[in-house]
């Protein structure tokens, strides 16, 4: 026959398991929220800015070519825009590294 102490021990073990599961669940929800923000807000915002710069370069190039002017990669406008794009792509690389670190994160170990 099971004693009162055995019932108490089973209840404590069940509560401990429930607490650990809730902590893991909260950790994973927070992790997914961070990943979503990085992927779909931060990177997308930078990518839209890059797209805008590429359009500006294209329009500038078209105007230069159709007006008969020579176009050079040393053109100050082109240099400025390509430098900005290079910088933004570096920012995306850093965010992707952060995403990788977040993906590798594990929930903290429960206290005994």
N, C-alpha and C positions, 0 to 999 in steps of 0.2 A: 504494500500500500504506500502511496506517495504521501510524504509528510508535508507539513506546512512550509518547512524550509525549502523543500524541493520546488514547490509551487512558486515561492518567492524568488528563488534562483532563476526559474524559467521566465518569470515575468521580467526580471531585471535584464536577462539576456535578450529578451524580445524588445524591450525598450532601447537597449543599447544598439541593437541591429537597426531598429527603426530610425534612431538618431543618426547613425552613420549613413544610412541610405538617404535621409533628408539632406545631410550635409553634402554628400556627393552630388545629389540632384541640384542643389543650389549652386554648387561650384560649376557644374556643367552648363547650367542655364546662363550664369554670368560669363563663362568662357565663350559660349555661342554668341552672346550679345556683343562682346568685344570683337569677335571675329567678323560678325556681320557689319559692325560699324567700320572697321578697318577696310574690309573688302568693298562694301557697297556704298559707303559714304566717302571715306578719305581717298581711296584710290580712284573712284569714279569722278570725284571732284577734280583731281589733278588731271585725269585723262581728258575730261572736257576742256580744261584749260589748254592742254597740249593740242587737242583737235582745233581749238580756236586759233592758236598760233600757226598751225599748219595751213589753215584756210587763209590766214593773213599772208603767209609766205607765198601761197599759190596765187592769190590775187595780185600781190606785188610783182611776182615773176611774170604773170600774164601781162600786166600793164607795161612792164619794162620791155618785154619781147615785142608786144604789138606796137609799141611806140618806136621801135628800132634801136633802142639803147642796148649797149652791151651789159650783160649780167655776169657778175663775178661772185664767187663764194666769199670774197673779201669785202663785199658790199656791207656797209655798217648796219643796215636794216636786217639783212640776212644773218650777219654775225650775231646780232643781239637776240634775234628770235631763236636761232639754233642753240645759242648758249642757254637761253631760258628753257628750251625743251630738254637739253641735256641735264640741267639742274633738276627739272621736274621728274625726269626718269630716274635720277638718283634717289629722289624722295620716295618714289614708288618702290624702288629696290629696298630701301630702309623699312618701309611699311610691310613689305612682303617678308622681310626677316623677322619683324615683330610678330606677324601672323604665324610664322613657323614656330617661334618661341611659345606663343600662346597655345598652339596646337599640341606642343610637347608637354605643357604644364599638366601636372597631376594634382588631385585634391590633397590637402594636407592630411597627414596621418592622424587618426583619432587618438585622443589622450587615453591612457589606460585607466 
